Amino acid sequence: MHIGNVYAALAAWLDSRALGGSVRLRIEDIDTFRVVADADRWIMDDLNWLGLDWDGDAVYQSARVDLYDEVFRSLGRQVLSSGGPLIYPCFCSRADIRAASAPNEGDGFLLYPGTCRSIDGEHRERRLAAGDRHSWRIAVPGSDGDADDSVVFDDEVFGSQRFSLSRELGDVIVRRSDGVFAYQFATAVDDWLMGVTRIVRGRDLLRSTAIQLWIRRHCAGHQQMDRLSSESHAQEPVFAHLPLIDDTDGRRMAKRFGSVDMGELREAGRSPEEVIGICAWLLGLLKQPQPLGARDLLRSFSFDHLRGNRQDRSLESLL
């Protein structure tokens, strides 16, 4: 875990514990090709070292593939109000999509142009029978004339949010061509099945919330899937998206950029209280970093400070 991970984990832990709720630990290892051996043990060790406990056993996405498959097949039987399938195969290559799309909002996100959505059923079945390589996408309203195109939700930090599914997200992949379920799909299904009621994470996932809610609503709207979990709730979660943390080099903290992690900080002699103090300062709970434990922050915790300053944070020379 790097500081950005701990900052988000601390906020989620404080949010839940301050309300008397439980904290669930989910290891999102659905993409087995990218899983680092023992990463789960390192995460749990860091959380224990920091004093951020959780309730029950850790949930591993890699152990829930059969559940995802059942939900996927159930959604595959659903149709949109326009009559088209909710989930359809996409035979486009990345190069095809790149050539037909323009980056959205300047962040490199490619809006799928819907090429395979319009393939007629007979042609689609012939290509599937021939074994043509394909992923699976979930269709969103708007492209086929559906009137209700927006997903609206309130965020604890960024306030009222509205996203156009057709113009800002498009038909996203829910199962890749290698058979692996996509993050958006697995996460939405897990949040629904696990009865998650509060979600705290980085602001870069604000747009993802819209598609995850779209998937969740199709899960929760069908009673035959309620039997999959006694914990599932019709109530949608409360979201809190946090400003991002820039590393000391000015780039957003991320594993792929080699951001300083807990292993390095611990080897350098930093205490858990020092790390918690830095994260509390980043959350606006302290005027300046100072060592303290997570439980020392419970009484004063709120998102008020972040609401007043939603700008991304910088570690500058703190580390």
C-alpha positions as CSV (number, residue, x, y, z in Angstrom):
1,M,0.0,0.0,0.0
2,H,1.2,3.5,-0.7
3,I,0.1,6.7,1.1
4,G,-2.8,7.3,-1.4
5,N,-4.2,3.8,-0.5
6,V,-3.8,4.4,3.2
7,Y,-5.4,7.8,3.0
8,A,-8.5,6.3,1.3
9,A,-8.5,3.3,3.7
10,L,-8.4,5.5,6.7
11,A,-11.3,7.7,5.4
12,A,-13.4,4.5,4.8
13,W,-12.5,3.1,8.2
14,L,-13.3,6.4,10.0
15,D,-16.5,6.9,8.1
16,S,-17.8,3.4,9.0
17,R,-16.5,3.2,12.6
18,A,-17.7,6.7,13.5
19,L,-21.3,5.6,12.5
20,G,-21.0,2.4,14.4
21,G,-20.8,0.3,11.2
22,S,-18.7,-2.6,10.1
23,V,-15.7,-2.6,7.7
24,R,-15.3,-5.2,5.0
25,L,-12.0,-6.1,3.4
26,R,-12.2,-7.2,-0.2
27,I,-9.2,-8.3,-2.2
28,E,-9.9,-7.3,-5.8
29,D,-7.8,-10.0,-7.4
30,I,-10.2,-10.9,-10.3
31,D,-7.5,-10.1,-12.9
32,T,-5.4,-13.2,-12.1
33,F,-2.8,-12.3,-14.8
34,R,-1.8,-9.1,-12.8
35,V,-1.9,-10.5,-9.3
36,V,1.3,-10.1,-7.4
37,A,2.1,-13.1,-5.1
38,D,1.5,-12.4,-1.4
39,A,0.1,-8.9,-2.1
40,D,-2.9,-9.8,0.0
41,R,-0.7,-10.6,3.0
42,W,1.2,-7.4,2.6
43,I,-2.1,-5.4,2.5
44,M,-3.4,-7.1,5.6
45,D,-0.1,-6.6,7.4
46,D,-0.1,-2.9,6.6
47,L,-3.7,-2.5,7.8
48,N,-3.0,-4.3,11.0
49,W,0.2,-2.3,11.6
50,L,-1.8,0.9,11.0
51,G,-4.6,-0.2,13.4
52,L,-7.2,-0.3,10.7
53,D,-9.2,-3.5,11.6
54,W,-12.0,-5.1,9.6
55,D,-15.0,-7.3,10.3
56,G,-15.2,-11.0,9.2
57,D,-12.9,-12.7,6.8
58,A,-11.4,-11.0,3.8
59,V,-13.5,-11.6,0.6
60,Y,-11.5,-12.6,-2.5
61,Q,-12.9,-11.8,-5.9
62,S,-11.0,-14.7,-7.4
63,A,-13.1,-17.1,-5.3
64,R,-16.4,-15.6,-6.5
65,V,-16.1,-16.3,-10.3
66,D,-19.1,-18.7,-10.2
67,L,-21.2,-16.0,-8.6
68,Y,-20.2,-13.5,-11.3
69,D,-21.0,-16.0,-14.0
70,E,-24.5,-16.6,-12.6
71,V,-25.2,-12.9,-12.5
72,F,-23.7,-12.4,-15.9
73,R,-25.9,-15.1,-17.4
74,S,-29.0,-13.6,-15.7
75,L,-28.3,-10.2,-17.0
76,G,-27.7,-11.7,-20.4
77,R,-31.3,-12.7,-20.5
78,Q,-32.5,-9.1,-19.9
79,V,-33.4,-6.7,-22.7
80,L,-33.6,-2.9,-22.8
81,S,-36.8,-1.0,-23.2
82,S,-35.9,-0.6,-26.8
83,G,-35.9,-4.4,-27.3
84,G,-32.1,-4.8,-27.7
85,P,-30.1,-7.2,-25.4
86,L,-28.7,-5.7,-22.2
87,I,-25.4,-7.6,-22.7
88,Y,-24.0,-8.3,-26.2
89,P,-20.7,-9.7,-27.7
90,C,-18.2,-7.2,-29.1
91,F,-15.8,-8.4,-31.8
92,C,-13.9,-5.1,-32.1
93,S,-10.2,-5.0,-31.5
94,R,-8.6,-2.2,-29.5
95,A,-7.3,-0.8,-32.8
96,D,-10.9,-0.8,-34.2
97,I,-12.2,1.1,-31.2
98,R,-9.3,3.6,-31.1
99,A,-9.8,4.4,-34.8
100,A,-13.5,5.0,-34.4
101,S,-13.4,6.9,-31.1
102,A,-12.1,10.2,-29.7
103,P,-10.7,10.5,-26.2
104,N,-13.4,11.7,-23.8
105,E,-12.9,14.7,-21.4
106,G,-9.1,14.8,-22.3
107,D,-8.4,11.9,-19.9
108,G,-7.7,9.2,-22.5
109,F,-11.0,7.4,-21.9
110,L,-12.3,6.0,-25.2
111,L,-16.0,6.0,-25.6
112,Y,-17.1,2.8,-27.5
113,P,-18.8,3.8,-30.7
114,G,-21.4,0.9,-30.5
115,T,-20.2,-0.9,-33.6
116,C,-21.3,-4.4,-32.5
117,R,-24.5,-3.3,-30.8
118,S,-26.2,-2.9,-34.1
119,I,-25.2,-6.4,-35.5
120,D,-28.3,-8.4,-36.2
121,G,-29.0,-11.5,-34.1
122,E,-28.3,-14.0,-36.9
123,H,-25.0,-12.5,-37.8
124,R,-24.0,-12.3,-34.2
125,E,-24.8,-16.0,-33.6
126,R,-22.8,-17.0,-36.7
127,R,-19.7,-15.2,-35.4
128,L,-20.1,-16.8,-32.0
129,A,-20.5,-20.2,-33.5
130,A,-17.4,-19.7,-35.6
131,G,-15.4,-18.9,-32.4
132,D,-14.6,-15.3,-33.3
133,R,-12.7,-13.7,-30.4
134,H,-15.0,-11.3,-28.5
135,S,-15.6,-9.5,-25.3
136,W,-19.0,-8.8,-23.7
137,R,-20.4,-5.3,-23.2
138,I,-23.4,-3.9,-21.3
139,A,-25.6,-1.7,-23.3
140,V,-26.6,1.7,-21.9
141,P,-29.6,3.8,-22.7
142,G,-29.5,6.7,-25.1
143,S,-28.0,5.1,-28.2
144,D,-31.2,3.2,-29.0
145,G,-33.6,6.1,-28.3
146,D,-34.2,5.4,-24.6
147,A,-35.3,8.5,-22.9
148,D,-33.7,7.9,-19.5
149,D,-30.0,8.4,-20.2
150,S,-28.7,9.8,-16.9
151,V,-27.5,8.4,-13.6
152,V,-27.7,10.8,-10.7
153,F,-26.3,10.4,-7.2
154,D,-25.2,12.6,-4.3
155,D,-21.6,12.4,-3.2
156,E,-20.5,13.2,0.3
157,V,-17.6,15.3,-0.9
158,F,-18.3,16.4,-4.5
159,G,-22.1,16.9,-4.1
160,S,-24.7,16.2,-6.7
161,Q,-23.4,14.2,-9.7
162,R,-25.1,13.5,-13.1
163,F,-23.5,11.4,-15.8
164,S,-24.9,10.7,-19.3
165,L,-24.4,7.0,-19.8
166,S,-24.4,7.3,-23.6
167,R,-22.2,10.4,-23.9
168,E,-19.8,9.9,-21.0
169,L,-19.5,6.2,-20.6
170,G,-20.9,4.2,-23.4
171,D,-21.2,0.4,-23.5
172,V,-18.4,-0.7,-21.2
173,I,-16.9,-4.2,-21.2
174,V,-18.2,-6.5,-18.4
175,R,-16.3,-9.6,-19.5
176,R,-13.0,-9.5,-21.4
177,S,-12.2,-11.6,-24.4
178,D,-9.9,-13.8,-22.2
179,G,-13.0,-14.6,-20.0
180,V,-12.0,-12.4,-17.1
181,F,-14.8,-10.3,-15.6
182,A,-14.1,-6.6,-15.7
183,Y,-13.5,-4.5,-12.6
184,Q,-16.7,-2.5,-13.2
185,F,-18.8,-5.6,-13.3
186,A,-17.2,-7.6,-10.4
187,T,-17.2,-4.5,-8.1
188,A,-20.8,-3.6,-8.8
189,V,-21.9,-7.2,-8.2
190,D,-19.9,-7.5,-5.0
191,D,-21.1,-4.2,-3.6
192,W,-24.7,-5.4,-4.2
193,L,-24.2,-9.0,-2.9
194,M,-22.2,-8.0,0.1
195,G,-24.7,-5.4,1.2
196,V,-22.2,-2.5,1.1
197,T,-23.9,0.7,2.2
198,R,-21.0,3.2,2.2
199,I,-18.2,3.5,-0.4
200,V,-15.2,5.7,0.0
201,R,-12.6,6.0,-2.8
202,G,-10.7,8.4,-5.1
203,R,-12.4,11.0,-7.3
204,D,-11.0,9.3,-10.4
205,L,-13.8,6.7,-9.9
206,L,-16.7,9.2,-9.9
207,R,-17.6,8.3,-13.5
208,S,-17.2,4.6,-12.7
209,T,-19.9,5.0,-10.1
210,A,-22.5,5.8,-12.8
211,I,-21.9,2.5,-14.7
212,Q,-21.7,0.5,-11.5
213,L,-25.1,1.9,-10.4
214,W,-26.5,1.0,-13.8
215,I,-25.2,-2.6,-13.4
216,R,-26.4,-2.7,-9.8
217,R,-29.9,-1.6,-10.7
218,H,-30.3,-4.4,-13.2
219,C,-29.1,-6.9,-10.5
220,A,-31.4,-5.5,-7.8
221,G,-34.3,-5.2,-10.1
222,H,-34.7,-8.9,-10.6
223,Q,-36.0,-11.0,-7.7
224,Q,-34.6,-14.3,-9.0
225,M,-31.1,-13.0,-8.1
226,D,-31.9,-12.0,-4.5
227,R,-31.4,-15.6,-3.5
228,L,-27.6,-15.3,-4.2
229,S,-27.1,-13.4,-1.0
230,S,-29.2,-12.7,2.1
231,E,-27.1,-9.5,2.6
232,S,-28.1,-7.8,-0.6
233,H,-29.9,-4.5,-0.2
234,A,-32.2,-2.6,-2.5
235,Q,-30.8,0.6,-1.0
236,E,-28.0,2.1,-3.0
237,P,-24.7,2.9,-1.2
238,V,-23.7,6.4,-0.1
239,F,-20.6,7.5,-1.9
240,A,-17.7,9.7,-0.9
241,H,-15.0,10.3,-3.5
242,L,-11.8,11.8,-2.2
243,P,-9.4,14.3,-3.9
244,L,-6.3,12.4,-5.3
245,I,-2.8,12.5,-3.8
246,D,0.1,13.6,-5.9
247,D,3.5,12.0,-5.1
248,T,6.6,14.0,-4.4
249,D,7.4,14.1,-8.1
250,G,4.0,15.7,-8.9
251,R,2.4,12.7,-10.4
252,R,-0.7,11.0,-9.0
253,M,0.3,8.2,-6.6
254,A,0.0,4.8,-8.3
255,K,1.7,1.4,-8.1
256,R,2.7,1.6,-11.7
257,F,4.7,4.9,-11.1
258,G,6.6,3.2,-8.2
259,S,5.1,5.5,-5.5
260,V,6.7,5.1,-2.1
261,D,4.9,2.3,-0.3
262,M,4.5,1.2,3.3
263,G,7.3,-1.3,3.1
264,E,9.8,1.5,2.4
265,L,8.3,3.8,5.0
266,R,8.4,1.0,7.7
267,E,12.0,0.1,6.8
268,A,12.9,3.8,7.1
269,G,11.6,3.7,10.7
270,R,8.3,5.6,10.3
271,S,5.8,4.7,12.9
272,P,2.1,3.9,12.2
273,E,1.1,7.0,14.1
274,E,3.2,9.1,11.8
275,V,1.6,7.6,8.7
276,I,-1.9,8.1,10.1
277,G,-1.0,11.7,11.0
278,I,0.0,12.4,7.4
279,C,-3.2,10.9,6.1
280,A,-5.3,12.7,8.6
281,W,-3.7,16.0,7.5
282,L,-4.4,15.1,3.8
283,L,-8.1,14.5,4.8
284,G,-8.2,18.0,6.4
285,L,-8.6,16.6,9.9
286,L,-5.3,18.2,11.2
287,K,-3.8,21.5,10.4
288,Q,-0.4,19.9,10.1
289,P,0.8,16.3,10.3
290,Q,1.4,15.0,13.8
291,P,1.6,11.4,15.1
292,L,-1.6,9.9,16.4
293,G,-3.7,6.7,16.2
294,A,-6.7,6.1,13.9
295,R,-9.1,5.9,16.9
296,D,-8.0,9.3,18.1
297,L,-9.8,10.7,15.0
298,L,-13.2,9.1,15.4
299,R,-14.9,11.8,17.4
300,S,-13.8,14.6,15.0
301,F,-14.2,12.8,11.7
302,S,-16.4,14.3,9.0
303,F,-16.1,15.1,5.3
304,D,-16.7,18.8,5.9
305,H,-13.0,19.7,5.4
306,L,-12.9,18.0,2.0
307,R,-16.1,19.6,0.9
308,G,-14.5,22.9,1.5
309,N,-11.4,22.1,-0.4
310,R,-11.8,19.5,-3.2
311,Q,-8.4,20.2,-4.8
312,D,-6.0,17.2,-5.2
313,R,-3.4,17.0,-2.4
314,S,0.4,17.0,-2.7
315,L,2.9,15.3,-0.5
316,E,5.6,17.7,-1.6
317,S,8.6,17.0,0.6
318,L,6.8,15.3,3.5
319,L,8.2,11.8,2.7
